[in-house]
Structure formats: C-alpha cells, structure tokens
Amino acid sequence: MRSIVPVVTVLAVLVVGCEDLRPAGVPAPAAQFTDETTEPRETIANPQYRDWASFPNGTSVVHRTVTRVDNAEGETITTTTYVLVGITPDEVAVQIKTATRRYDGFETSNPPSKFLYPKRLPLPPGRRATESKDQGEETLRVGDKDYRTKWYKSKDRDEAGEVFVQVWSSADVPGGLVKSVLRTPAIGKTTTTELLEVRIP
C-alpha cells in the first residue's frame, strides 16, 4: 500500500507544475541544484511544504485508501493519519502513521514515522515544470463541509501497464489532498484515497 502515494505525488509534480499541485505524499527528496553535468536544475515550490506551512503545529489529517481488483473478493483498506509536528522557513515535519486491513482480513499497524518536506524541489534533469491540460474544478463534500477543489489528470506506466491518475486538491486542507484515484486497467486495479477528517488546533 505504501507505493500508492509516491505515484500520485511524482506524477502530479511533473505534470501539473509548481503552483497548483496539492496532493499529499511521501517525503520529497532533499533539494539538489545541480546534476552530474553541473548544469543548473529548475526548482519548483514544494506543494507539500506550502500546504502544511499555513497551518499550526498539531494540525492533523486522516485519509482512507481503498484498493480493489476487478472480479476479486474483498478489498484492502489503509487509514493514514498525518500530524504536523514542526515548521521552519526551510521545511516542515509531518508525522505519519498507517494501519491496514488486507483483503484476507489480516491487519497491520505501523509505528509513526516523521518525514521532512523542503520548501523547494528540484526537477529531474532535463524536465521542466508544465501545467496539465486535463484539469478542472469541483466541489467535494467531506463530512459536513464542502471543499472547493482543483482536479488534474495524468498518466504514467509501471510494470503492470498504464496507470491513470486523477487528483483533487484544496488549499483549505492541510497537505492539500482531498481525493485521488489510480486506475491500472491491465490488472483491473483501482486505488481510491479520500479525506476523512481534518483537525486544526
């Protein structure tokens, strides 16, 4: 289940660009400003930093991720809790804890881990920030609150084939992510992550 969030984050960063991206994800790599050829690398504002830094320490967010496979019984559900534990001008620290119930009923709970999100991110060598052409706006309801979101669609490929991704994000949500859907048609797999709860001290 941990491989899901990196896919969303990496695809969205490369396709969407710097200012409109707000999905949550795993820690971004430390900023590096040159590659092996010492040529300058373009950097972008890290959406993870931006979408946590505007909230106070102790802010928490809960997401639920459900993975289903066509024509298969059961589903795997992971609940992830994010807690903002530190803010500096250069990075934010977020504690992440996950609990998973697999399709076969087996349950696991991981101890909390702390991740650091730098203020800026380098793009891979030769890659420039671009804006997704397949995007729009939509209001999503979470509990008793409506969030105005921006959504983006992108596509990538892994060992199972093409992966289609759609991400809904909002600046009103710590970390930005309101919903994401990953679909891998070749194996009939769909992974949906949705916001469950936001708590702001």
Backbone bond lengths (Angstrom), bond angles and torsions (degrees), N, CA, C in turn:
res aa  C-N    CA-C-N  psi(-1)  N-CA   C-N-CA  omega(-1)  CA-C   N-CA-C  phi
1 M - - - 1.458 - - 1.532 112.58 -
2 R 1.340 119.03 -25.70 1.461 119.87 -175.83 1.518 112.41 -70.10
3 S 1.337 117.99 -15.98 1.455 119.59 -178.60 1.511 112.59 -76.15
4 I 1.311 118.83 -11.74 1.459 122.31 -174.48 1.510 111.42 -69.19
5 V 1.324 117.35 -50.13 1.452 119.98 -174.19 1.517 113.06 -64.16
6 P 1.345 119.99 -41.09 1.467 117.96 176.38 1.511 113.33 -57.03
7 V 1.335 118.18 -38.04 1.460 120.41 179.49 1.513 110.39 -60.94
8 V 1.332 116.95 -47.48 1.464 120.78 179.72 1.514 110.65 -60.19
9 T 1.322 116.98 -47.03 1.457 120.68 -175.22 1.513 112.19 -66.03
10 V 1.337 117.60 -49.24 1.458 120.87 -176.95 1.518 111.17 -64.04
11 L 1.345 117.31 -46.77 1.458 119.70 -179.74 1.512 111.20 -61.29
12 A 1.308 117.18 -44.54 1.452 119.99 -176.78 1.521 111.89 -67.66
13 V 1.335 118.13 -40.01 1.463 120.21 179.23 1.518 110.59 -60.95
14 L 1.330 117.16 -44.79 1.454 120.06 -175.37 1.520 112.84 -74.26
15 V 1.317 117.37 -32.60 1.458 119.97 -175.90 1.515 112.13 -88.65
16 V 1.325 116.77 -40.71 1.452 120.10 -172.56 1.514 112.10 -83.98
17 G 1.308 118.43 -41.13 1.455 120.13 -177.65 1.503 111.53 106.31
18 C 1.357 116.14 -153.61 1.454 118.14 -164.96 1.511 114.74 -98.67
19 E 1.296 121.17 -32.34 1.456 118.92 -167.21 1.524 114.85 -99.64
20 D 1.316 118.88 -23.18 1.450 118.85 -172.97 1.521 113.91 -107.67
21 L 1.314 118.28 3.80 1.452 121.49 -176.77 1.516 110.91 -88.13
22 R 1.356 117.15 131.58 1.446 119.05 178.37 1.517 114.00 -142.67
23 P 1.328 121.52 33.90 1.457 118.72 174.42 1.509 111.72 -81.90
24 A 1.326 115.81 152.41 1.446 119.53 173.94 1.511 108.94 -82.15
25 G 1.345 116.17 165.35 1.443 117.64 178.95 1.504 112.18 -176.67
26 V 1.307 114.37 -166.93 1.450 120.58 179.31 1.514 108.92 -78.69
27 P 1.342 117.33 169.49 1.453 118.42 -176.27 1.511 112.17 -61.27
28 A 1.312 114.62 140.50 1.457 119.30 177.64 1.514 109.07 -76.72
29 P 1.323 117.28 152.98 1.462 119.47 177.35 1.522 110.85 -66.35
30 A 1.316 115.31 154.05 1.465 119.64 177.44 1.517 109.23 -61.05
31 A 1.330 115.82 144.66 1.457 120.27 -176.28 1.523 111.00 -63.36
32 Q 1.333 115.36 135.14 1.445 122.05 174.78 1.512 106.72 -133.20
33 F 1.310 116.79 135.34 1.447 118.82 -170.05 1.516 113.76 -107.58
34 T 1.330 117.63 -7.45 1.455 119.59 176.48 1.505 109.27 -138.15
35 D 1.346 116.33 151.45 1.451 120.53 174.91 1.519 108.44 -100.14
36 E 1.362 115.79 -167.53 1.454 119.75 -175.23 1.525 112.36 -61.35
37 T 1.329 118.02 -24.97 1.458 120.85 -178.21 1.524 111.67 -89.48
38 T 1.328 117.23 2.49 1.462 125.56 -178.75 1.520 112.94 63.96
39 E 1.324 117.73 12.30 1.459 120.28 175.48 1.522 109.01 -76.08
40 P 1.332 118.83 141.13 1.461 121.05 -179.54 1.526 111.38 -59.21
41 R 1.306 116.53 139.47 1.459 121.87 176.98 1.522 108.93 -106.94
42 E 1.297 115.64 137.98 1.460 119.97 178.08 1.520 109.51 -67.16
43 T 1.319 115.57 138.23 1.463 119.99 174.87 1.520 109.19 -116.91
44 I 1.316 115.15 155.24 1.459 120.53 179.12 1.527 109.23 -129.46
45 A 1.314 116.10 157.27 1.462 120.69 174.14 1.520 108.39 -63.01
46 N 1.316 116.12 130.51 1.466 120.58 -179.12 1.527 109.23 -77.44
47 P 1.332 118.09 115.69 1.464 119.70 -178.93 1.517 113.01 -62.68
48 Q 1.343 117.58 -28.67 1.454 119.64 177.86 1.528 111.13 -65.47
49 Y 1.329 117.15 -41.24 1.464 119.77 176.74 1.528 109.87 -63.91
50 R 1.324 116.13 -50.72 1.463 120.48 -175.73 1.527 111.52 -58.40
51 D 1.315 116.62 -41.27 1.462 119.55 -172.38 1.522 113.88 -86.57
52 W 1.326 117.92 -0.95 1.461 121.27 169.40 1.523 111.38 -107.79
53 A 1.334 117.44 -34.51 1.464 121.14 -170.30 1.521 113.76 -66.17
54 S 1.327 117.45 -17.99 1.466 119.72 -179.38 1.532 112.72 -87.11
55 F 1.337 116.59 3.89 1.467 120.89 -179.76 1.523 109.98 -117.06
56 P 1.355 117.51 156.53 1.472 120.02 -178.03 1.526 112.12 -78.18
57 N 1.333 115.27 157.78 1.461 120.40 173.45 1.525 110.17 -54.81
58 G 1.317 115.47 143.63 1.457 120.64 -178.54 1.515 113.61 94.40
59 T 1.331 117.14 -10.89 1.468 120.60 175.71 1.525 109.45 -61.34
60 S 1.333 116.60 137.31 1.468 119.77 -179.48 1.521 111.12 -132.57
61 V 1.317 114.37 152.79 1.464 122.75 179.55 1.519 107.95 -136.95
62 V 1.323 116.49 141.29 1.465 121.13 176.86 1.524 108.92 -122.28
63 H 1.338 115.91 130.24 1.461 122.52 175.19 1.522 109.86 -119.26
64 R 1.320 115.41 150.14 1.463 121.07 172.36 1.518 108.71 -118.88
65 T 1.324 116.69 129.53 1.455 122.68 179.30 1.530 109.20 -115.21
66 V 1.330 116.36 125.39 1.463 122.01 -179.17 1.527 108.71 -118.10
67 T 1.320 116.26 126.61 1.464 121.54 178.12 1.527 109.36 -114.61
68 R 1.317 114.73 126.19 1.462 121.09 178.94 1.523 109.45 -128.46
69 V 1.351 114.66 150.43 1.462 121.47 175.54 1.517 107.85 -122.23
70 D 1.333 116.29 131.35 1.455 121.18 -178.76 1.537 111.04 -52.87
71 N 1.328 115.40 139.10 1.469 122.40 175.04 1.525 113.36 62.76
72 A 1.315 116.72 20.48 1.463 121.22 176.90 1.524 108.84 -121.80
73 E 1.323 115.73 143.26 1.453 119.94 179.08 1.522 111.02 -80.36
74 G 1.311 114.85 149.45 1.453 120.37 175.54 1.520 113.37 81.35
75 E 1.305 114.61 173.88 1.452 122.36 -179.60 1.520 108.62 -153.85
76 T 1.319 115.95 156.57 1.461 120.96 176.91 1.519 108.47 -106.09
77 I 1.329 115.60 128.44 1.467 121.01 -176.64 1.524 109.52 -121.06
78 T 1.321 115.68 126.16 1.462 121.29 176.69 1.528 109.26 -119.32
79 T 1.306 116.35 128.64 1.461 122.21 174.89 1.522 108.16 -105.38
80 T 1.334 116.11 124.64 1.461 121.28 -177.09 1.521 109.71 -119.82
81 T 1.318 116.05 127.33 1.461 122.33 178.53 1.525 109.34 -111.26
82 Y 1.338 116.14 125.88 1.458 123.20 178.74 1.526 108.05 -110.75
83 V 1.337 116.85 133.45 1.461 121.14 177.40 1.528 108.56 -130.45
84 L 1.323 116.55 126.26 1.454 121.57 177.27 1.528 108.86 -75.21
85 V 1.355 116.56 119.77 1.464 119.70 -175.26 1.528 113.22 -119.46
86 G 1.333 118.27 -1.88 1.455 118.59 178.58 1.515 112.25 -171.20
87 I 1.337 116.21 142.10 1.470 121.83 178.88 1.523 108.80 -135.99
88 T 1.330 117.15 129.79 1.463 122.68 171.21 1.524 107.23 -132.09
89 P 1.333 118.26 170.58 1.470 119.78 177.66 1.524 113.39 -62.76
90 D 1.346 117.66 -17.92 1.460 120.51 -175.34 1.518 114.83 -107.55
91 E 1.347 117.52 -20.33 1.460 119.40 -176.66 1.524 110.64 -162.22
92 V 1.326 114.80 162.72 1.460 120.51 171.00 1.525 108.13 -121.20
93 A 1.330 115.95 151.81 1.463 122.30 177.98 1.519 108.61 -113.93
94 V 1.335 115.45 129.23 1.459 121.30 -178.62 1.529 108.65 -127.77
95 Q 1.325 115.29 129.02 1.464 120.67 175.31 1.524 108.84 -89.60
96 I 1.325 115.94 133.38 1.462 120.85 -176.35 1.528 109.43 -126.09
97 K 1.323 115.67 130.61 1.469 121.53 178.05 1.523 109.29 -131.68
98 T 1.345 116.63 133.75 1.460 120.65 -178.38 1.521 111.57 -123.34
99 A 1.315 114.58 149.08 1.466 122.60 173.28 1.520 107.08 -136.24
100 T 1.336 117.14 133.13 1.462 121.57 -173.68 1.529 111.44 -127.99
101 R 1.317 114.90 137.68 1.467 121.36 169.94 1.516 107.33 -117.80
102 R 1.328 116.78 112.49 1.447 121.36 -176.51 1.519 111.72 -75.53
103 Y 1.332 115.02 168.18 1.459 122.25 -179.99 1.520 112.31 -59.75
104 D 1.350 117.19 -25.95 1.469 120.72 -179.08 1.526 112.30 -91.92
105 G 1.325 117.02 6.45 1.456 121.31 178.03 1.510 115.24 92.97
106 F 1.323 118.15 -9.90 1.461 121.39 -179.87 1.531 109.44 -70.00
107 E 1.344 116.18 135.30 1.456 120.72 -177.67 1.524 111.05 -119.08
108 T 1.321 115.50 140.38 1.459 121.16 176.42 1.531 108.92 -134.79
109 S 1.333 115.02 152.63 1.464 120.95 176.58 1.514 107.95 -138.29
110 N 1.319 116.91 122.47 1.456 121.28 -178.15 1.530 111.14 -93.16
111 P 1.324 117.68 145.58 1.473 119.67 175.77 1.517 109.98 -66.71
112 P 1.323 117.24 156.55 1.471 120.21 -179.37 1.531 111.55 -61.42
113 S 1.333 115.69 144.52 1.456 122.41 174.13 1.522 107.88 -126.67
114 K 1.325 116.20 147.29 1.458 120.14 179.85 1.523 109.70 -106.69
115 F 1.344 116.56 131.23 1.446 122.72 179.36 1.524 109.93 -120.65
116 L 1.332 115.17 145.94 1.461 121.55 179.32 1.525 109.43 -110.08
117 Y 1.338 116.05 133.24 1.455 122.13 178.45 1.531 108.78 -114.71
118 P 1.336 118.53 110.70 1.466 120.61 179.36 1.516 111.44 -69.92
119 K 1.331 115.24 161.31 1.463 120.26 -177.04 1.522 112.43 -68.94
120 R 1.329 117.13 -32.70 1.466 120.82 -179.79 1.521 110.25 -129.76
121 L 1.344 114.54 153.67 1.455 121.94 -178.90 1.520 110.44 -124.47
122 P 1.338 117.43 141.48 1.463 119.27 172.54 1.523 110.20 -84.68
123 L 1.315 117.62 142.56 1.452 120.93 172.16 1.523 108.94 -82.55
124 P 1.340 117.97 153.21 1.466 119.90 176.82 1.528 110.28 -58.08
125 P 1.328 117.66 152.77 1.470 120.65 179.78 1.524 111.91 -52.37
126 G 1.323 115.65 131.59 1.458 119.95 177.96 1.513 114.68 83.81
127 R 1.316 118.25 -6.48 1.463 121.44 -177.91 1.519 109.79 -100.83
128 R 1.319 116.08 136.75 1.450 121.02 176.97 1.522 109.50 -118.36
129 A 1.336 115.93 151.89 1.454 120.08 178.95 1.524 110.19 -65.29
130 T 1.323 116.12 132.27 1.455 121.51 177.13 1.516 108.74 -132.44
131 E 1.291 116.11 164.56 1.462 120.95 179.90 1.513 109.64 -109.58
132 S 1.331 116.71 132.78 1.456 120.85 179.52 1.525 110.10 -64.37
133 K 1.331 115.84 135.61 1.457 120.40 177.23 1.525 111.40 -83.14
134 D 1.330 115.74 -19.19 1.461 120.33 -178.54 1.520 107.97 -99.92
135 Q 1.325 116.17 88.84 1.451 121.07 -175.43 1.519 110.01 -150.91
136 G 1.317 115.34 166.91 1.454 120.02 179.75 1.517 110.50 -173.11
137 E 1.319 115.78 -168.48 1.452 121.50 179.63 1.520 109.74 -127.61
138 E 1.331 116.04 148.05 1.464 120.94 -178.52 1.521 108.93 -157.78
139 T 1.314 116.96 144.09 1.456 121.45 175.24 1.522 109.16 -95.19
140 L 1.333 116.55 124.94 1.457 121.79 178.49 1.518 109.17 -115.45
141 R 1.319 115.92 140.74 1.460 121.18 -179.13 1.527 109.45 -101.34
142 V 1.321 115.79 129.19 1.458 122.39 176.36 1.514 107.10 -125.16
143 G 1.326 116.65 112.95 1.453 119.89 -174.46 1.511 109.94 64.09
144 D 1.328 116.58 -121.83 1.463 120.33 179.68 1.524 112.05 -106.31
145 K 1.345 117.50 17.39 1.459 120.77 -177.47 1.522 111.16 -123.41
146 D 1.331 115.38 139.65 1.455 121.33 175.57 1.526 109.68 -97.98
147 Y 1.337 116.01 135.66 1.465 121.92 177.25 1.523 109.37 -117.20
148 R 1.319 115.96 127.52 1.461 120.69 172.72 1.521 107.52 -79.91
149 T 1.309 116.52 119.17 1.463 120.26 -174.95 1.521 111.62 -119.32
150 K 1.320 114.56 157.79 1.462 122.20 166.47 1.523 106.99 -107.55
151 W 1.309 116.70 136.68 1.460 119.18 177.83 1.528 110.53 -118.35
152 Y 1.332 113.77 151.79 1.460 121.74 -179.67 1.516 108.48 -137.93
153 K 1.321 115.95 145.91 1.459 121.46 174.81 1.520 109.52 -117.51
154 S 1.318 115.60 142.93 1.457 120.99 176.99 1.523 109.02 -148.70
155 K 1.322 115.50 173.57 1.460 120.70 -176.88 1.517 109.14 -143.93
156 D 1.339 115.14 141.62 1.453 120.35 176.68 1.524 107.80 -144.92
157 R 1.305 117.10 -173.35 1.459 121.59 -179.83 1.519 109.22 -139.73
158 D 1.346 116.31 137.44 1.455 120.77 171.50 1.516 109.10 -127.28
159 E 1.337 117.11 -165.79 1.467 119.69 -175.39 1.523 112.93 -63.88
160 A 1.344 117.08 -20.07 1.467 120.72 -179.92 1.523 112.86 -91.82
161 G 1.326 117.50 -7.19 1.466 120.26 -179.46 1.520 111.44 123.22
162 E 1.324 116.45 -160.34 1.456 121.13 -179.43 1.524 111.39 -67.16
163 V 1.341 114.85 141.95 1.457 121.88 176.89 1.530 107.71 -122.03
164 F 1.320 116.07 122.87 1.461 121.81 179.22 1.525 108.33 -102.12
165 V 1.329 116.34 130.15 1.457 121.64 -173.90 1.521 110.18 -125.44
166 Q 1.335 115.91 135.41 1.459 120.87 169.74 1.519 107.58 -130.26
167 V 1.347 115.94 132.57 1.459 122.18 -176.70 1.517 109.61 -126.08
168 W 1.351 116.21 132.49 1.465 122.27 174.19 1.520 107.34 -110.13
169 S 1.339 117.63 130.77 1.456 120.06 -176.86 1.521 110.86 -136.37
170 S 1.347 114.75 156.55 1.459 121.10 -179.84 1.519 109.67 -147.77
171 A 1.324 116.16 136.22 1.466 120.92 176.97 1.522 111.82 -68.57
172 D 1.329 117.97 -13.88 1.462 121.87 179.54 1.518 112.36 -83.30
173 V 1.342 117.14 -3.82 1.461 121.76 -179.34 1.527 109.11 -110.68
174 P 1.324 119.41 124.48 1.461 120.52 176.34 1.537 110.30 -56.12
175 G 1.312 116.69 128.05 1.451 120.35 -175.72 1.509 113.25 85.67
176 G 1.340 117.02 -18.37 1.459 122.26 171.80 1.510 117.05 89.83
177 L 1.334 119.19 -32.46 1.458 120.71 -171.19 1.517 112.59 -74.58
178 V 1.331 115.94 125.10 1.463 122.09 173.38 1.528 110.02 -105.42
179 K 1.342 116.14 -39.83 1.459 119.79 -179.39 1.522 109.22 -161.09
180 S 1.323 116.63 149.74 1.463 121.65 170.20 1.522 109.15 -147.27
181 V 1.330 115.41 148.96 1.458 121.72 176.99 1.517 108.56 -133.16
182 L 1.335 116.48 125.21 1.452 122.58 174.99 1.520 108.05 -114.72
183 R 1.326 116.20 128.80 1.457 120.94 -178.81 1.522 109.79 -126.71
184 T 1.344 116.39 125.99 1.464 122.55 176.39 1.522 107.21 -115.62
185 P 1.338 117.85 93.47 1.475 120.87 -173.36 1.523 114.16 -59.76
186 A 1.329 118.34 -34.92 1.461 121.01 -174.68 1.525 112.50 -59.51
187 I 1.334 117.05 -30.95 1.467 120.27 179.88 1.528 111.58 -116.08
188 G 1.324 116.63 7.07 1.461 120.51 177.42 1.507 113.93 63.73
189 K 1.325 117.45 34.45 1.466 121.75 -175.47 1.520 111.13 -105.59
190 T 1.328 115.99 131.94 1.461 121.98 176.87 1.524 109.50 -128.85
191 T 1.328 116.07 128.77 1.454 121.54 178.05 1.522 108.46 -121.11
192 T 1.329 115.90 120.41 1.460 121.67 -177.64 1.519 110.01 -118.65
193 T 1.321 116.21 126.05 1.464 121.96 176.29 1.522 108.66 -113.06
194 E 1.338 116.33 131.29 1.458 120.56 -178.73 1.524 110.80 -134.18
195 L 1.306 115.03 145.67 1.457 121.84 176.17 1.523 109.98 -70.32
196 L 1.332 116.56 131.85 1.463 121.01 177.59 1.524 112.49 -106.45
197 E 1.338 116.35 -38.93 1.465 118.69 -169.95 1.526 110.96 -157.69
198 V 1.323 115.69 142.88 1.464 122.78 172.68 1.523 108.16 -128.59
199 R 1.327 116.28 130.24 1.459 120.53 176.41 1.519 108.84 -127.16
200 I 1.335 116.52 122.52 1.454 122.40 -179.31 1.527 108.71 -119.47
201 P 1.332 118.36 118.18 1.479 120.25 -176.78 1.527 112.12 -61.28
